[in-house]
Each structure stands twice: as C-alpha cells, then as structure tokens.
Amino acid sequence: MPDISDARYTSNGIEQQGFVQQSDIFMDSCVVEIPESYALIDQINNITPFVRLHRVFGDGYRFKYMKCMTSARNGKVSVYKVSAPNVAIADPALTDIFLRMHQEHVFLLNYDITMDCLNISSRAVIKEFLLDNEISSNDILDDEDKVGANCISWFTDEDEIKIRNKLYNKFVQLLESGEE
C-alpha cells in the first residue's frame, strides 16, 4: 500500500483546530507472563495457560501466545498478548483483574492505554508540536520507515517510569500497516 501521508483530509474544509477527547481512557491490550513453574503445575492438572488467563480476565478477551523467554524476575516464562474489550481505566473491573492476576500468578509486563480523539494530523505536524513543547528529539522514535507518516511515538518519564506514547490516525495506520 502506498504511503498516503500527503493526503489533505480537510481540503476545502475546516483545518485541524486541536484534538478533542472522544472517549474515556481505556486499556485495549496488555502483555503478561506466566512462569514456567506454574505452567508445569497446570500441565499436571490438565489446565492450559489459556484457562488460567480466562480465570484472570474473563469473557470477551482474546489471548495470543507470543514467545518463551527468561525474565529477570520470574525465570523462564511464557509471554502472552491479551486483547481487551476496551476496559475503562476508571472501571473497578480493571482493579479486580489486577487482583486476580496476582492470585493466579500472571504477571503484567506492559499495557496499552488508549483514548480516542477527534481531528486528524500527520507525523510532521505532531513532531513539530512535541519539539515546541519540551520533548527532546532523542525521545521521538525514528521509525517512520516502519510505521508510516501517520504515526509517531515518543517517550516521557513519570515518577522514574519510562512511558511510550503513540499518536496515530487509526484508519490510515490500519491501511498502511495491514494490521487487523
């Protein structure tokens, strides 16, 4: 698919006037690990990792095995991506999920927090905005060749936690990347 970053979405219309929050902030996916020691116990009891994940997350979630690796904290682990049905961050159900994760020995590696916004822009416009607002060019990922001109990622720090931020035109990004 060709890069369509130069398309003028607002041609003969109103130019972008900032972003407007369209949805509550929600979690749409996370990555978790299950230590091999618990997976072996599950095998003895004829329980699959997917059963363990279902006990944590419940209905409406999809699980995808990603890889086996060695974790500094948990030794040998299996890593899974969990696709969530957009659970609002303020929803008490999310707190319950984190509690069940602890009880089921499922450890959170990272999670995506999303907020849908109205209006559209491009990587170049957002990069200029970030640089004008005290984000260093070193913190902006140089990955346009991988993600296209309608997506930009940058890092910020919050209480010594490194946070990856990503902003993109979802419709165009889906077309360019071929993701589902």
C-alpha positions in Angstrom: 0.0 0.0 0.0 1.5 3.4 -0.9 2.1 6.0 1.8 -0.8 8.4 1.9 0.6 10.8 4.3 0.3 13.7 1.9 -3.5 13.4 1.6 -5.3 16.6 2.5 -8.1 15.2 4.6 -9.6 18.7 5.2 -9.3 20.0 1.7 -11.9 22.8 1.2 -13.0 22.3 4.8 -12.0 23.4 8.3 -8.4 22.8 9.1 -7.5 21.0 12.3 -8.0 23.0 15.4 -6.6 20.7 18.0 -7.7 17.3 19.4 -11.0 16.7 21.1 -11.4 13.8 23.5 -13.9 11.4 22.0 -13.8 8.5 24.6 -12.9 7.7 28.1 -9.3 6.5 28.6 -9.3 2.7 28.3 -7.0 -0.3 28.3 -7.2 -2.1 25.0 -4.4 -4.7 25.4 -1.7 -5.9 27.7 1.3 -8.3 27.7 1.6 -10.8 30.5 3.9 -13.6 31.5 3.3 -16.9 33.2 6.3 -18.5 34.9 7.2 -22.0 33.7 6.9 -23.4 37.2 3.2 -22.5 37.3 2.7 -23.8 33.7 4.2 -27.2 34.7 1.8 -27.4 37.7 -1.1 -26.6 35.3 0.0 -29.4 32.9 -0.2 -31.9 35.8 -3.7 -30.7 36.5 -4.7 -30.6 32.8 -5.1 -26.9 32.8 -3.9 -24.9 29.8 -2.4 -21.4 30.1 -5.5 -20.1 28.3 -7.7 -21.5 31.1 -5.5 -19.6 33.6 -5.7 -16.4 31.5 -9.5 -16.8 31.2 -9.8 -17.1 35.0 -8.0 -13.8 35.3 -9.6 -11.8 32.5 -13.0 -13.5 31.9 -15.1 -13.4 28.8 -14.5 -11.1 25.9 -10.7 -11.2 26.0 -8.5 -12.8 23.4 -5.2 -14.4 24.2 -2.2 -15.0 21.9 1.0 -16.8 22.8 4.0 -14.6 21.8 7.2 -16.3 23.0 9.1 -18.1 25.7 11.8 -16.1 27.4 13.8 -15.7 30.5 12.5 -13.0 32.8 14.8 -11.3 35.4 12.0 -11.5 38.0 10.4 -14.9 37.2 12.9 -17.0 35.4 11.6 -19.0 32.3 8.2 -17.6 31.3 5.7 -17.8 28.5 4.6 -14.4 27.3 1.0 -13.7 26.0 -0.7 -10.7 24.4 -4.1 -10.1 25.8 -6.6 -8.1 23.7 -9.1 -6.4 25.9 -12.6 -5.3 25.1 -11.7 -1.6 25.9 -11.9 -1.6 29.7 -12.2 2.0 31.0 -9.3 2.8 33.3 -11.7 4.1 35.9 -13.7 0.9 35.8 -13.5 -1.1 39.1 -13.3 -4.3 36.9 -9.8 -3.4 36.0 -8.7 -3.4 39.6 -10.4 -6.8 40.0 -8.4 -8.1 37.0 -5.1 -6.9 38.5 -6.0 -8.6 41.8 -6.8 -11.9 40.0 -3.5 -11.6 38.1 -1.7 -11.7 41.5 -3.8 -14.6 42.7 -3.2 -16.6 39.5 0.5 -15.8 39.2 0.1 -13.9 35.9 2.5 -11.0 35.8 1.9 -7.8 33.9 4.7 -6.7 31.6 3.0 -3.7 30.0 -0.4 -2.4 29.0 -1.7 -0.1 26.3 -3.8 2.8 27.5 -5.8 4.4 24.7 -8.0 7.5 24.2 -9.9 8.2 21.0 -9.7 11.8 19.8 -11.4 13.7 17.1 -9.5 15.5 14.3 -6.5 14.4 12.3 -2.9 15.3 11.8 0.3 14.0 10.4 3.6 12.9 11.9 5.4 16.1 10.8 2.8 18.3 12.5 2.8 16.3 15.7 6.7 16.2 15.8 6.9 19.9 15.5 4.3 20.3 18.3 6.3 17.9 20.5 9.6 19.7 19.9 7.9 23.0 20.7 6.7 21.5 24.0 9.9 20.3 25.6 10.0 16.8 24.1 13.6 16.1 23.0 14.3 14.8 19.5 16.1 12.0 21.2 12.9 10.9 22.8 11.0 10.7 19.5 11.3 7.4 17.8 12.9 7.5 14.3 10.7 4.7 12.9 8.8 6.4 10.1 10.1 3.8 7.7 8.3 1.1 9.8 5.1 2.9 10.8 4.5 5.4 8.1 3.9 9.1 8.2 0.6 8.9 10.1 2.1 7.5 13.3 4.6 8.9 15.8 5.9 7.5 19.1 7.9 9.3 21.8 9.0 8.6 25.4 8.3 10.5 28.5 9.1 9.9 32.2 6.6 9.9 35.0 8.0 9.2 38.5 11.0 7.5 37.1 8.8 5.2 34.9 9.5 5.4 31.2 6.3 5.7 29.2 6.0 5.2 25.5 3.4 7.4 23.9 1.9 6.8 20.5 -0.3 9.0 18.4 -1.7 8.0 15.0 -4.5 8.3 12.6 -6.0 4.8 13.2 -7.8 4.4 9.9 -4.8 5.4 7.8 -2.5 3.4 10.0 -4.6 0.3 9.5 -4.4 0.8 5.8 -0.7 1.4 5.7 0.3 -1.3 8.1 -2.1 -4.1 7.0 -3.0 -4.7 10.7 -6.4 -6.1 11.7 
